[in-house]
Each structure stands twice: as C-alpha cells, then as structure tokens.
Amino acid sequence: MPSPPPVVSRRRVLLGTAALAAIGVAGAACGKPPPPPDLDNLNAQLDLARSDSQLASDAVATAKPEMKPALSVIASDRSKHAQALSDEIARLTGTPSTSTSATTTTSAAQATPPTTKDVVAALRKSADSAAQLAAQLSGYRAGLLGSIAASCTAAYTVALV
C-alpha cells in the first residue's frame, strides 16, 4: 500500500505549527505585563517624600527651638506622603507595598546637619515636581499629587517662615 499523499503530512505539519504558535501566544499572555506608564514618576515622588522626611528629621537637631515642632510635623507628613505613594504604587503594580525606606547618607552630609533652609529648598522642589505631575495625570493619582504639592507648599510658606 502506498504512503499517504503529501497533503495529509502538510496538514499535520500546519496543525502542529498552529498549535505551537497558539501555545507561544498563550505563554506570552501569561507573562508579567509591562510596568504602568506612571510608575517611574510615582517612584520618583516616593523617593522625594522619603528624602524630605529624613531631611526634616535631621534638621530638628540643629533647628531653633521654635522651629523644631514644625520640622517634626513636616517629617511626619512627608512620611505619610511616602506611605500613600507606596500604597498607590502597590495598587498600580499589583505587588504588596513595602514600608522600607532607602535613605542614603554621605559622610559630608553627616558632618554638616541640614538646616531649615535646606528643608525649605527640598520642599519647594517636591511641591513643584508633584504639581507638574498632577497636571499630567487624572483621577486619584492627580488628586494625591495635588494634595502633596499643596502640603509641601504650605509647609515651606507657612510652617517654616
């Protein structure tokens, strides 16, 4: 008996190729999705919040007695901003939030403690950055960043006068 016609073999090859392609597409679909577009900006805001909180805490040591309570409140507020940003990043990415803060210090920074003026400059930068980003976003993230910008602005224009 002769072997099956070549058409049957081609059909099997085509079916097998189609099955492999479908498995490849399904496997790619199950992979990790690309990061959301706002993620880098939110991470930058998170870094600013953590840095500002640490800076304000460090400035308490050398601040005038009347400025110490305001600097402590600012450190606490910026820590809360960091937590809110961390929570939003976790919601956005679907990964659990981590409460660890990565602060880096240098020996030069330790030799000269930050001043209230340093905190004001950092808050001004953070307020401007958050306000610019809020204008580009919508919904909850825009409101969160607008609130952070307003808080930073109030801190350096009212609390640290």
Backbone torsions as a table, in degrees:
resi	resn	phi	psi	omega
1	MET	NA	137.3	-177.9
2	PRO	-75.5	158.8	178.9
3	SER	-70.3	157.9	-178.1
4	PRO	-60.1	152.4	-178.8
5	PRO	-62.0	153.3	-177.7
6	PRO	-60.1	-21.5	-179.8
7	VAL	-62.0	-42.0	-180.0
8	VAL	-62.9	-43.1	179.9
9	SER	-64.3	-40.3	178.8
10	ARG	-64.2	-39.2	178.8
11	ARG	-62.3	-43.4	179.1
12	ARG	-62.2	-42.4	179.4
13	VAL	-63.6	-43.9	179.4
14	LEU	-64.2	-42.3	177.9
15	LEU	-63.5	-42.8	178.7
16	GLY	-63.9	-41.5	178.0
17	THR	-64.9	-42.2	178.7
18	ALA	-63.8	-39.7	178.6
19	ALA	-64.5	-43.6	178.2
20	LEU	-63.6	-40.0	178.2
21	ALA	-63.7	-41.0	179.2
22	ALA	-64.8	-40.2	177.6
23	ILE	-64.7	-40.7	178.6
24	GLY	-62.9	-42.3	178.5
25	VAL	-65.6	-43.9	179.7
26	ALA	-64.0	-39.7	178.5
27	GLY	-65.1	-39.6	178.3
28	ALA	-67.7	-35.3	179.7
29	ALA	-68.0	-27.3	-179.7
30	CYS	-83.9	-8.4	-180.0
31	GLY	-70.0	176.4	-178.9
32	LYS	-72.1	130.4	-179.1
33	PRO	-70.9	159.5	178.6
34	PRO	-65.6	153.9	-178.9
35	PRO	-64.6	147.2	178.4
36	PRO	-61.3	151.1	-175.2
37	PRO	-64.6	-27.9	-178.1
38	ASP	-84.5	-4.9	-171.6
39	LEU	-60.2	-46.9	-178.8
40	ASP	-61.5	-42.7	179.7
41	ASN	-64.8	-40.9	178.9
42	LEU	-67.4	-37.8	176.6
43	ASN	-64.6	-37.3	177.2
44	ALA	-64.5	-40.7	177.5
45	GLN	-66.0	-37.3	177.1
46	LEU	-62.3	-44.3	178.4
47	ASP	-61.9	-41.2	178.1
48	LEU	-63.3	-43.2	-179.3
49	ALA	-62.5	-45.5	178.9
50	ARG	-64.0	-42.7	179.9
51	SER	-64.2	-44.9	178.9
52	ASP	-62.0	-40.7	179.4
53	SER	-61.1	-46.8	179.1
54	GLN	-65.0	-41.6	-179.9
55	LEU	-61.4	-45.8	179.5
56	ALA	-64.8	-39.9	177.0
57	SER	-62.0	-43.1	179.8
58	ASP	-67.9	-32.4	-178.4
59	ALA	-71.6	-21.2	179.7
60	VAL	-58.4	-36.5	-175.9
61	ALA	-59.0	-36.2	-175.7
62	THR	-111.4	2.3	-176.7
63	ALA	-74.6	158.4	173.1
64	LYS	-62.9	149.0	-177.1
65	PRO	-54.0	-36.8	-179.0
66	GLU	-72.0	-16.4	-179.6
67	MET	-93.7	-18.4	-175.4
68	LYS	-59.3	-45.4	178.9
69	PRO	-61.7	-41.2	-179.7
70	ALA	-64.4	-41.9	179.1
71	LEU	-64.8	-37.3	177.7
72	SER	-65.0	-41.3	177.9
73	VAL	-65.4	-41.5	179.1
74	ILE	-63.2	-42.6	177.8
75	ALA	-60.3	-42.1	178.9
76	SER	-66.5	-44.4	179.4
77	ASP	-61.3	-44.5	-178.9
78	ARG	-68.7	-29.9	174.3
79	SER	-66.7	-39.2	176.9
80	LYS	-67.2	-36.4	175.6
81	HIS	-62.0	-43.2	179.4
82	ALA	-60.1	-41.5	-180.0
83	GLN	-66.4	-42.1	179.0
84	ALA	-63.4	-41.2	177.9
85	LEU	-66.6	-41.4	178.2
86	SER	-61.7	-42.1	177.8
87	ASP	-63.1	-41.2	179.8
88	GLU	-67.8	-38.6	177.1
89	ILE	-63.6	-41.9	178.4
90	ALA	-63.6	-41.6	178.3
91	ARG	-64.3	-42.0	-177.7
92	LEU	-66.4	-40.0	-175.8
93	THR	-93.3	-16.1	-177.4
94	GLY	78.8	12.0	177.7
95	THR	-108.0	148.6	-178.8
96	PRO	-63.4	147.3	179.4
97	SER	-73.0	142.1	174.2
98	THR	-110.9	139.1	-177.1
99	SER	-98.5	9.6	179.4
100	THR	-79.5	143.5	177.4
101	SER	-116.7	132.6	179.6
102	ALA	-97.1	103.6	177.3
103	THR	-111.4	137.8	178.2
104	THR	-117.2	135.4	177.3
105	THR	-127.8	151.8	177.2
106	THR	-116.4	163.1	-179.9
107	SER	-64.8	-31.6	178.1
108	ALA	-67.7	-39.3	179.0
109	ALA	-67.3	-34.9	179.3
110	GLN	-72.5	-30.3	-179.4
111	ALA	-69.6	-34.8	179.9
112	THR	-120.7	103.6	179.4
113	PRO	-62.8	149.9	179.9
114	PRO	-67.7	153.6	179.0
115	THR	-105.8	172.6	175.6
116	THR	-60.3	-36.4	178.3
117	LYS	-62.7	-36.8	177.0
118	ASP	-63.5	-40.5	179.0
119	VAL	-65.8	-43.2	178.5
120	VAL	-59.0	-45.0	-179.5
121	ALA	-62.8	-42.2	179.9
122	ALA	-66.3	-42.3	179.4
123	LEU	-65.4	-37.8	177.7
124	ARG	-61.9	-44.5	178.9
125	LYS	-63.3	-44.3	-179.7
126	SER	-65.0	-41.1	179.2
127	ALA	-62.8	-46.2	179.3
128	ASP	-61.8	-44.0	-179.2
129	SER	-64.5	-45.1	-179.8
130	ALA	-66.4	-39.4	-180.0
131	ALA	-64.9	-42.5	179.0
132	GLN	-63.7	-41.5	-179.6
133	LEU	-70.2	-38.5	179.2
134	ALA	-59.1	-37.0	-179.8
135	ALA	-67.3	-22.0	-179.3
136	GLN	-90.7	-14.9	-174.7
137	LEU	-104.8	-179.9	175.5
138	SER	-142.4	168.3	175.6
139	GLY	67.7	-147.1	-175.0
140	TYR	-57.5	-44.8	-177.3
141	ARG	-62.4	-38.8	177.4
142	ALA	-64.2	-43.2	178.4
143	GLY	-64.7	-41.7	178.4
144	LEU	-60.6	-48.0	-178.0
145	LEU	-71.2	-33.8	174.7
146	GLY	-63.9	-39.9	177.5
147	SER	-65.5	-41.7	177.9
148	ILE	-63.5	-43.7	178.9
149	ALA	-60.8	-43.7	179.8
150	ALA	-65.1	-40.8	179.6
151	SER	-64.3	-44.9	179.0
152	CYS	-63.6	-42.0	179.9
153	THR	-63.8	-44.1	178.0
154	ALA	-63.8	-37.5	-179.1
155	ALA	-62.4	-46.1	-176.8
156	TYR	-85.7	-20.1	179.5
157	THR	-95.0	-23.4	-177.2
158	VAL	-113.0	-55.5	-172.7
159	ALA	-71.8	-33.3	-175.2
160	LEU	-107.9	31.0	-179.9
161	VAL	-78.5	NA	NA
